[in-house]
Amino acid sequence: MGPLAGLRVLDLSRILAGPFATQVLADLGAEVWKVESPRGDDTRRWGPPFVRGESAYYLSANRGKKSLAVNLKDPRGAEIVLELAKRADVLVENFKAGGLKKYGLDYESVRARNPRIVYVSITGFGQTGPRAKEPGYDAALQGITGLMSITGEPDGPPMKVGVALIDVLTGWAAATGILAALWERERSGMGQYLDLSLFEVGLMSLVNQAQSYLVTGVPPKRLGNAHPQIVPYQAFEAGDGWFILAVGNDEQFARMARAIGKPELAHDPRFRTNALRVQNRGALVPLLEEVFRTRPRDAWLRLFKEVGVPATPVNDLKEAFSDPQAEARGAVWELEHPTIGALKTVANALQHFSRTPAAPAGPPPLLGQHTREVLAGVLGYPEAELRLLEAEGVIGPESP
């Protein structure tokens, strides 16, 4: 039984940030009711790849939930969701700012029915400020927060990260905020509202780069695969592939220099300390690049492992999931999906609790797979009324 067993989460979110947050909660034992329009979460159509009609994108963020297909545009559909909100501990939504008010599902309306609700709104820019009404997509947020300005080669264009990183980090932030609000509720007995924006999470995620700007007033520049404050700490090309060398202190640098047959580098007045190496990276890095191209990648990795210098291969995803560490840590969960059959999914990193680890509650649901189950079991709808609601388009048809 997971640590959040008994917690009920009403998930009105779509795409990634919200669904990722509620998947984390589901893995930790919460019962998550995912309310979708009769067309379904947009990501159900984002592909290829698709597996038996299910998109890989949707499958990545909706494990362990119960899907209800409900038409909010029909007042009866909105009332169904409000009745679920009365019985929920948490509500997560990512409509545009104020977008749920017209359905009577905004925070004030829900709180009037359930003052203990922890209500989370995820938007691009938050509920206030001059950009509050603007939509928020991860790529746009990577641009406006400055993340792209520090990503890419120095002489190349700005680049976005290869995954929707701000969405994912916002999902983790939402899960953290929810747990904090639930803990506070244990003392006060009251729920509260969490206004969470991708914009602020994006800025927060810049950590040392943002702080460097704040203390100097100088925006950091793109350094490719290099680190702004540690040298050498970057990707290097070996004779047959790329690897990451992560020298974290001066002692490691001296060991690295000896290992590659260049012990004099550690005594060079330009390179004796990390601060000096940062100042003189233009002289040091080309020397290292020339050496590293002389031997295969695995030879360097073995050598650095022997002398205790951090270094790893630059893997593709096949290599990453094939690494013995991935198998040892159970990085893939295999689930039985109702139409796909055996389905591999990426495990939750919180699966290593000593007593109540994260674990899959089930596969990602089919659209509307649990509508009747939840409306009958939680709200007490009789079968005749369910048939009528389906016939009139208030709820979606039962999944096969």
N, C-alpha and C positions, 0 to 999 in steps of 0.2 A: 504494500500500500504506500503510495507516494506521500510526501510531506504535506501536499495541498489537498489530500482526499477530503471530500465534503464541501469543497469550495465550488461555487457555481459561477461561471463566467458567461456573460452574454456578449458575443462577438459580432458587432455590426461592421467590422472593418473589412477592407478588400486590399488587394495587391500584396504588399510585402511587410511593411513596418508593423502594422497591427496584427496581421495573421502570424508573423514570426513571434511576436510577444505572446499571443494566446497559445501558440504551439508550445512554447516554453512552459507555460502554465499547465497545459494538458499533459506534457511529459512528466511534470511534477505531481500529477494526480488530480488536478482540477477537472471538473466536468465542464466542457466548453460547448455552448450552443452557438454554432456558426449560422447566422441568419443571412441568407443570400436572396437576391431577387430571383424571380423565376428564370432569368437568363444565366444566373450564376456569377460568381466572382470573375472579374475580367480576365484574371490570369488563367482561367480554364481554357481560354482561347489563345494564350500567348505561346506560340511555338512555330515551327517544330523545335525540339522533338516532342512527339506525342506517343503514348503507350496505350493502345486500345482505347483511343479517344481521350485519354487523360494527359494533360500537359505536364512536362517535367517541372515547369515553373510552379504550377499549382501544387503538385505533389511535394514540393520542397518545404512548404510552410503551413500545411494544414493537417498534419498527422494527429490522430487521436481525438478529433472533434466530431460532433454530431451536426450534420447539415440540415437546416430547415429552409425550404424555399417559400418565402412569404412576400407578397406584394404590398409594400408599404404605401403605395399610392392609393390603395383601397383602405378607407378608414377602419374596416374590420381587421385588415392585416396589421395596421399600426397598433390597434388595440391588443392584438395577440402579442406583439412584441412588448408592449407596455406591461401586459400581465406577466410576461417572462421576467421583465426588469424588476417587478415587485418581488420576485422570488430569487433574484440573483444577488451575489455579493459584489460583482464587478461588471461594469459595462465598458467595452472598448469600441470606439468608433473613429473613422477617419473621413467623415463627410466634410465638405467645405465649411468654413466657419459659419455657424448658425444654420447649417443645412438641415438639421433634424428638427428644428423648431416647428416647421410647417406640418410635421407629422405628430407633434405633441410628444416627441422623444428627446427633447433637449434636457440638459441637466436639471433645470428648475422643475420641469414637469415630472421627470422621473423621481427626483428627490422628494417631491410632494407625496408620492406613493410609497417611496422606500428611502427614508432618511439615512439608512446605513449603507447605501450604495457607494462604491468607489467607482467614479465615472471618469474615464480617460478619453480625452479628445486629442487625436494626432492629426496635425495639419502641417503644411509646408512652412508656414511662418508664424503660427500661433493665432490666438483669438484677438489680439490687439496689435496696434501699430499700423503704419501706412501700407504694408504688404499683406495684411491679414486676409484679404479676400482673394489673393493670388493662389492658383493651384501649386502644388509642390510635387515635383518628380525628382527622383534621386539625381539624375544627371544634371538637372538644372541647379540643384542644391550643391552638387560638387563644384559647379562653376561659381555660384554666387558667394559661397563661403570661403573661397580661396584655395580649396583643396586641389583643384586642377592647376592652379598657378605654381604649385610646388611639386607637381607630378609630371614626369617626362624628362627627356634629355635636355641639357642646358641650351643647346642650339636648335631644339625642336619645338613643336607647338605644345600648348597645355594639353594634358591627357587626363581622362577620368580613370579611376581605379576600375579594374576588370570585373568587379561585382558591385551591386548596389549597396555600397558600404554604409552610407548614411542611413538608409532604410534599416539595415540590419542592426546598426548601433542604436537607432531609435527604438527598435523592438526590444533590445536588451534594456534600454533606459526605461521603457514603459513597464517592463516586467519588474524592474527594481523599484520604480515608483509605486506600483500596485502593492508590492509586498510591504513597502514602508507605510503606505496608507492603511493597509489592513492591520499592521502592528499597532499603529496609533489608534485605530478603531477599538482595539482591545481595551484601551484606557478610557477613551471618551465615549464609546458607544455610537459614534457618529461617522458616517462616510464623508467623502470630500471629492472635490473636482480637481483633476490634473490636466492642465493645459500644456501639452507637449508639442514642440515644433522641431521639424527636421533641421531648420535653420540653426537653432541654438545647439542641437546635438552635433551638427556639422562643425560649428565653431569650437565647441568643447573638445571634439575629437582631434583637433589640431595640436593639442597639448604643448609640447616643447617648442614647436614652430610658432604657435600663437604667442607663447610667452616671450620668445626671442623678439618678435615684433613689438610686443608691448613694452619691453624694457629698452629697445633701441630706436623704435620708430622707423625701422628699415624693413620693408617686406622681404622675407626670405625668397631665394630664387630656386629654380629647378636644378637638381643635382643628379638627375638620372637615378641610378641604383646606389648612389653614395649617400652617406649620412652627413647632415649639416654640422654635427658637433663631435663626431668620432671618426678617426682615420687610422688604419684602413678598416672600413666597415661598409662593404659593398659587394657587388657581383664582379667576378673576374672570369675571363675566358681561359680555360685550360686548352690542352691540345685537341680535345675531342668534345668539349661541352663546357657548360657554365657552372660555377659554384659560388656560394656566398662565403666570404671570409669576414668574421665578426670579431675583431680584436678590441676587447673592451677595456684594457688597461696597459700600462707601460711594461709590466712583466710579461704579459702575453705577447706584446710586440717583440720583446727581446727573444722569446722562445721561437716565435715565428721566423725572425731574421736568421737565427742559428739553423733552424730546420731547413730553410731554403738555400742554405749555403752563403748567406750574406750577413754574417754577424756584425759587420761594420755599420750596418744601417742603424743598429740600436745605439751606437756611440756617435753617430753623425749629429753635430750640433743642431741641424735642422729638424731632426726627428726624435730627439731624446724624450720628449713628453708629448702627450696627446695634443695639448694646445699648440705646440710647435708643428706637429704633423698636420693639424687642421690648417694652419697658416701656410704650410709648404706642401699641401696635397698635390699641387701641380708638378712638383719635382718628384715626389715619392711614388705616386700611383703609376706613372709610365714605367718606372723601374720594376715595379712588381708585375705589371702587365707583361713585360718582356720575359720575365722569369717564368710566369705561370703558363705561358704558351708552349713551354718546352717539354711538358709532361702531361700525361692523361689526367683527367679529372679525378678518377678513383685513386690514383697514386698520391695526389695532393691530399685528398680527404683522409686516406689512411695515415699519412705522415702527420697531419695536423691532429688527428685523434690521438696518436702516440705521444705527442708532446703537450697535449691539453690546450690546444688552440681551437676555439669554436669555428667550425666550418661545416656547411651542409651543401648537398647538391641543389641545383635549381631544377625542380621536378615539374613534369606535367602532371595532370590529375591522375592519370593511370599509374604513374610512378608513385605519387603521393599515397594513393589508397593501397598500393602494393607493398609499401614499406612495412617491414615486420612490426614496427611500433604501432601502426594503424591496426593491425590484427590483434596485437597484444592488448590494446586499449579498447577494443570493440568499437571501432570508429564507424562501423556500418551496422544498422539494424535491418534485419530482413523481416518483412511483415507479409501477411496474407491479405491481398486486396480482393474485393468481391468480383472484379472483372479482369484484373491484370494477372492475378495469381501471386506468385512470389515477387515481392517488390523490395528492392534494396533502397534504404533511405539513410541519410547522414545522421549518426547518433547525436544525442544531446550531450554536450561536454559536462553537464552536471550529473552524469550517471555514476559518479564515484563517491557518493555519500556512503558513510559506513553503515547506516541502518536503512535510510529511506531514499534510495537513489532514484534519479529520473529514469523512466522506463516508458516504452511506447504503450499508449492506451488502445491503440488500434491504427489502422491505415488511414490515409486521407479519405474522407467520405465522398461518395457520389453525390451529385447535386440533389438535395431534398431527400436524401436517404433516410433521415430520421425525423422528418416532419411529423408524421402520424405518431411515431413513438413518443416524441416529446409533448406534443399537444394533448395526446390522450393520457400519458403517464404523469405529466407535470401539471397540466391545466385541467385535466378531466374532461376533455371534449369527447362526446359520444361519436361512434362510427358514422351515424347518419349525418351529423353536422359536418364531420370531416369530408364526407363525400360531397355535400352541398358546397362547402368552401372550395373544394377542388374544382367542381363543375363550374363555379362562377369565377375562377381565376384568382381567388384570394390566396390560395396556397398552391404550390406546384404539384404535379402528379407524383405519385409514389415511384421511387426508383425501382428498376427491375431487380 
